[in-house]
Amino acid sequence: MGFLDRSRTVAPADWNRWLIPPAALSVHLAIGQAYAWSVFKSPLEGALGLSGTQSALPFQLGIVMLGLSAAFGGTLVERNGPRWAMTVSAACFSSGFLISALGAWTSQFWLVVVGYGFVGGIGLGIGYISPVSTLIKWFPDRPGMATGIAIMGFGGGALIASPWSTQMLKSFGKDHTGIAESFAVHGVVYAVFMSLGVLLIRVPAEGWRPPGWEPTAAVVNKMITTANVSARNAIRTPQFWLLWVILCFNVTAGIGILEKAAPMITDFFAGTSTPVAVAAAGGFVALLSLANMAGRIVWSSTSDLVGRKNIYRIYLGVGAAMYLVIALAGNASTPLFVVCAMVILSFYGGGFATIPAYLKDLFGTYQVGAIHGRLLTAWSTAGVLGPLIVNAIADGQKAAGKSGPDLYTNSLFIMIGLLVVGFVANEFVRPVNARFHESAELEEAAR
């Protein structure tokens, strides 16, 4: 493998570990463009004669492939190292845009679906998990903060991509050739940007620790276990499936609001003395995006201080309380509705960023990236479940002649129920049974 071989990425003794978060960010800020896909929806519909459902296909397939490639490619990422993983991610994500450019240029939408959705989606999944175990090994003293920085980038990628893509479509035009040119520029620029991560990424030498840091008793006590468990064994433990439920239901609750944010706030206050205008609803969506981003770094960093189990008690318990406030008094005050929704979305982002550190606490650092990849199937499930619950119930209530908050009351109580189930699942998390632990010999052989 040469340059990409894991052995070529071992850092020298004087390597600055603070170069690793920027390396991770270069990948996550790029693949976070997925959240800005909506910018291309209307132009594609107009240029290629697509319906709204059809224009969503590349994004939907991309998210499905994210979960699948992370689950099935996680072990390869651990085995081959972060430089290999980031290179594969950059190659797939960038070439996905180039294939999509060809599809738009020739008016062959199936090529856009294959390019952005299938090929690019593989780049999303491999890129998402590529820096996780490396960051945790470089920051054993602050694993929540380290993974939070990177995963914050995925949440914030759309803040860069959305205005940038909009400006390109304005400059190149919104016909099929303009869309093709925009896709092509994305492919080239993201390839260069992600290559910075490929060049910067390093893994620490065996036995490395931050200067002056030792795992004190206070730190050890916040760890559920210090043993190492393989990805193959991890999925056989109840702890893995408890975390799967926790992540799935926390994400379901957050994405349920995020996907329907603008129409939800408009409907809630439509019959009140303070209706929400379309422009204000758009501002509400922007606030939720900022809360999602901020939660990824703030809450994950807080978990280093209070412990992972306690922070998930907050995500799930306080999240359920916020949903209850919205359900019972959501249209009484616009600021109250906005604050509750922002808190829920901060927990949504924080849940993503904290889960790798929780996995590290339970299963060790041995194959935490591969385990994280398998756990992301919970995200794929929640991505379908959350919008389905909110939209299906709202459509049913509208057909029954209801309006305003009544469109969402039932779905809000369902979200509360899911968060309570997640809270209970978190309480059942215990140390992993010693029979699943790896021996030191097997770990050394795997390296």
Steps between C-alpha positions, in 0.01 A plus 500: 500500500806731534397852601158377618631218718414533868866458595586813299264711712656437842585844639851600608551578867467877451178491293243757614175316578300820436561446127270197513167685555562724192578184300169351610317827433630515143308179431190566711447857375511361145265205541268720708395643163241223501279716723499767225361270228173694502677783314511277190147363528304776325759556222505126425121485495483788255789390278422128480123500556510317832250479782591593857514133592738425213732790575539371858624158384874586486492631856294209632726241339803690630377474861420130456847438359651702785357255752581190296856598406575606858365169631673275248815708449575573865733203544694597185537852635647364825729257319633736231514819702360853473710616203370214287144569617520873429644432155218257417247752632646784293516286188140378531346830611676706233450250218134480601468869415684450171272212401203719595642778282504260206144398579379861511693591182343211306160536674530144634363527854583139583868597482438772760336242726785252453770767530383706794291232672692175456865594439488823698305328778784251547731801540260640762504185713874429482580868554265532797672226700854550364639723781304366799736247656803714411359803682419291805855360512653848472267646764450234770466786747218669301340247261159668502644837402720348228224308324264795554728730301503268200134408504413868546658541157249262346216701648656826385599396150168619361556850637792527256360293215155656484598862414794379291281269290231766469755751367637249249153424365442873473826542308486191277123490456231259614464309175654155465839635383520746791417223746765279338763773533406553865530127572839487326638792703377332819680180406834669431496739797395234750774267372761767573348599835471141625858425392615734778364248749677216318832683533455611863357187659726294725451224757684510834784260570416195710469593866496876435333723757463879521800648684436505874169315473422182687160328525426614854248331724246775427527437128492123536188520713318674214590215268263208497781267399864530397508167315504458122230324299508416128230616262401137442445447871349842567185428298447190716476706817180650645691827547532548122128454443409722795711775343337425163159568655628811680651651184207402277234654725702813580554561127137416419384768743735763360458431131123496541514874573790580268342352187171690542618805694370783280145369442475385863562843653272660239218256579542535878441875494269528197187553711657725764551874531869453414515303173845409367584631153682292239820703541490456878448126456815494288684677781372236740655229282834686509482522881440125521804437279715713730364318806574167332857614430565653840361195682755278331795673663344642821321188622769254389763707682276510808482121492875491573419668833175330604533162327324354198215328685409822679505710183261257330272527801484871416452444126215255551340622823513875439421437132178323599413794730557749214267299276239497776517879530452537124209254502318671789589868458690528173276763339472714813830674430719512190824545701407200716443283192829612341705446817357150559563403138857632513572302817366183334717560192806567714442158659458351151844630398654418837378142476689450174819652637498321836424148380859421384633587848226289661607210278860555603398491867321169449712320241843666517698649211592173327234508223284792608477638144361172369254476788392860435439412135270215593313719748426758228233267363295652782533835321378352173197355682427827679533695175199308371312466828500864618367670185255213443343541846464879476387517136262203504320618814483861377355386165246281680392780733471743211280253312282480812450877485733598783751784494758686709670310786246217462691393189801410716375419852490122448845488341642713785373252758646214296838676509469536877432127525805418286725725709373335819581158354847631412540635853415159647740328258777733616435401861558134409849566359754309708867398460562250220537143621863388510429209266477751211837663575793456264823349624814712479652247258213526256506880509875504432459253212225714348736798489 
